[in-house]
Amino acid sequence: MLVFLCNTVQAANEAVGASLSLSPEFCITDSPNKTCDIKLVLNWHTDTPYTVCIMSDNESLTTWCADSPNINSLSIMVSTEKDIQFVMMDKETHQTLADAKLHVTPTAEPQVRRRYRNPWSLF
């Protein structure tokens, strides 16, 4: 059932002709529990003019709605420890037009180098 719904939303997005992109798409943190503080730019394009709203699954980010169909970008400051899913929808019909995801990735821990010689070796 979930696969069917995802395919239906994707088919609807393709029929509408809308796209949403993030810049940057990834945020790299020092450790798994460290927050990612980044300025995020969302750009979108639609084949027909829509007045759009941008929603996210992050509680600290409120829903943003454009005042006119001529607006096609948004710049926001984000502070998060986990991935954020953004959804663009039509302001009047609440139809989902497109979506994008910010990926938060911790850097890999440096591996401890193993000694190849035994400390008691004479050579």
N, C-alpha and C positions, 0 to 999 in steps of 0.2 A: 504494500500500500504506500509506504514512504517513497519507494522508488518511483511509483506512478506519479505522486504529487510533485516530486522534484523534476521529473521529466515534463510535467504539465507546466510548471513555472518557467522552466527553461524554454519550452516551445512558445509560451506567451511572450517572454522577453525577446525572442528572435522575431516574432510576428510584429511587435511594437517597433523594433529597430532602435533600441536604446543601449547605451554602454556607459559604465561607470568605472573610472580608474583612480588608483591611489598613487601618490608619489610622496615618499617611497613606499614600497609594498612590504618591506621587511624592516624590523627594528632589532638590532643585536644588543643584548645586555651582557654584563660581566658575569652574572651568576643566575641560576634558575629563579631565585626569589627576588631579584632586583627589578625595580620598576623601569619601564621604558618611557622616557620623557622626550617627545618628538613633535615637531611641527609637521602636520599632515595636510596635503593639498588633495582635494577630491575634484576631479574634472568629469563632466558627463556630456554626452551628446545624444540627442534624440532626432529621429527623422521628422517627426511632427512636433511643433512647439508644445511643451507641457510646463506647467508650473509645478515644480517638484518639491518633495520633502525628503530629507535624509534622516534615517533612523539608524540606531546601532543597538547591539546587545550589551553595551557597556552602560552601567547604571549612572555613572558620573556625566555622561554625555546626553544632553537633552535633544529632543527632536528639533531639527532646523527645517524651516520652510522658506522657499524663495518668495519674493514679492511679485516677480514677473517671470514670464517664460524666457526672457533674454538673459537671465543669470545662468551661467553654466559652470561655475566653480565655487569652491568653498575652502577656506584655509582655517584649520583649527589646531589647537595645542592638545595633545593627548598624553595622558599619564596612565599606564596600564602595566600589569604583569602577565597578561594573557592575550591571546588573539582577539581581535575585534572584527565582527561581521557588520558591514554597512549595507543598508538597503535603500534604494531610491524608488520612491513611489509617486504616483500622480496625486497632486494635492486635492483634487475634486473627487475622483473616483476611488482613491486609495488602492489602485491597481499597482502591483509590483512591476517596475520597469527594468531594473537591473540591480546587481549586487557586486560587492567586492570585499576582500578580506585583508586586514593587516595582520601579518605574521610576526609574532614576537619569538625570537630565537636566542637562547643563551649560548655564549661561546663555549667551546669544548674545554674541559679541564686539561691542563698540561699533564702529560703522562710522565711519571717518574722514570728516569732512565736507570736501567739495571746495569750493574757492574758486570763486565764480562770476565774479569779475573777474580779469583778468590783472594781474599785479603791475606791468606797464609801462604800463598804461592811464592816461591823463591824467584820465579822468572817473570 
